[in-house]
Amino acid sequence: MIQEHHLVMLRDDLPSEHLKSGTVGTVVHHYQQSTHYEVEFLVDAKSLVVTLSHDDIEPILTPTDTTHP
């Protein structure tokens, strides 16, 4: 499960929202009992929040991330 406030990358183009594969966003909400997330992207200096499935995004690890057993 991807945690809220983590960075993610879009796996494929999302033409309906004018987003390209590789675009980086921030998870702002994870729906309980679901594999869907609300992800915020900054597009042309405006915030765009899109609901995406786990299969649509890939977590981006940062140097401060730690692995929990």
N, C-alpha and C positions, 0 to 999 in steps of 0.2 A: 504494500500500500504506500502510496506517495503522501507525504505529510503536507498540511497546509503551510504556505509560505515558502515551499521549495520551488526551485527553478525547474522548468521542464521545457522540452523542445518538441515542436510539432513534427510528427513523423511524415506526414503527407500534406500536399497542398490542400487548402480549404477555400476553394474559389468563392463559395457563398459569402465568406467573410473577408475576402481579399487577403488571405494569409498564405504564405509560402512555407513549404517544408523547411525545417530548420529554424523557424521563428521561435524565439525564446519568450516564455511567459512565466507567470507566477501562479501557483495553485492558491486560490482564495477560499475554496470550500470543497470538502469531500462529502458526498452524499452517503450517509450511513446505510449499511446493508446494500451497497451498490458499488459498481466499479466506475462510476461517473464523477467527474470533477468540474468545478467552475474554474476556468483559467483566465487570468487577466493578461492581455497583451497591450502594449503601447503602440498605437498606429497613428502616424502623423500627429504626434503630441496629444492624442486622445486615448482614453482608456476604453478597451473593448473586452467585455467578459463573455466567454463562450463556454457552453457546457460540452464537455468531451468525454469519451470513454478512455479507459486505461490503455486501450490499444491505439489510440490516436496520439498519445504523448509518450515521451521518454524522459525519465529523470536525468537531470544534469548534476553530477557530483561536483562539489566544491572542496577546496582544501580543508574546510572546517567540518565537513561531514564526517561522522563516525559510524562504524558498524555496530549494531546492537544485536546480541545473540537472540 
